[in-house]
Structures are given as structure tokens and as C-alpha cells.
Amino acid sequence: MLGHADIKQTQRYLNITDEELRKAMTGVWERRRQLRAVGQ
């Protein structure tokens, strides 16, 4: 997300858990999928 080679580095700065990160990214990828479907 922030350009780090390891997600653990990003989590250290954001102070979030694996589950919180997973939930956030699921929302991002779902929205991206929806936008792609609309654009086709």
C-alpha cells in the first residue's frame, strides 16, 4: 500500500492488525472490480 517490500513494515506505521488490513483491502479490491465491470 505504501510501497514497502514487506506488509509488516506498512502495518508498523499504520498500527493495524492483519484482520483490519484484510477487511480494508477487500473493500478496495471489490470497488475496483465493480468499476472495471462498469467500464467494460
N, C-alpha and C positions, 0 to 999 in steps of 0.2 A: 504493500500500500504506500509506503513512504520511500521505496527504493532500497530497502535493506535486503541483503542477501539471505538473511535468516529472519523469519517471522518473530522469533523470540526477541530480537532486538527492537522491533517495532512495538511489541507488547510492553517492553520495559518502559518505553517512553509514554505509551498511552495508558499504562496501568490497567489493562483489561484482561479478563480471563479468556481461555480458549473458547469457551461456550459463547461468551459475549461477541467475540470476533467472528465466530462461525455464524451466529444469527445476523450480524450486520452484513457480512459478505453474502449470505444467502439472499437477503433483500436486494442488495446491489445487483447481483447476477440475475435475479428474477426480473428486475426492472429493465435490465439491459436486454434480456431475452424478449420481453414484451415490446420494447422499442424496435428491435430488429424485425419482429413479426409484423409490426405496423408498416415498416419501411419497405417491405417486400411486396 
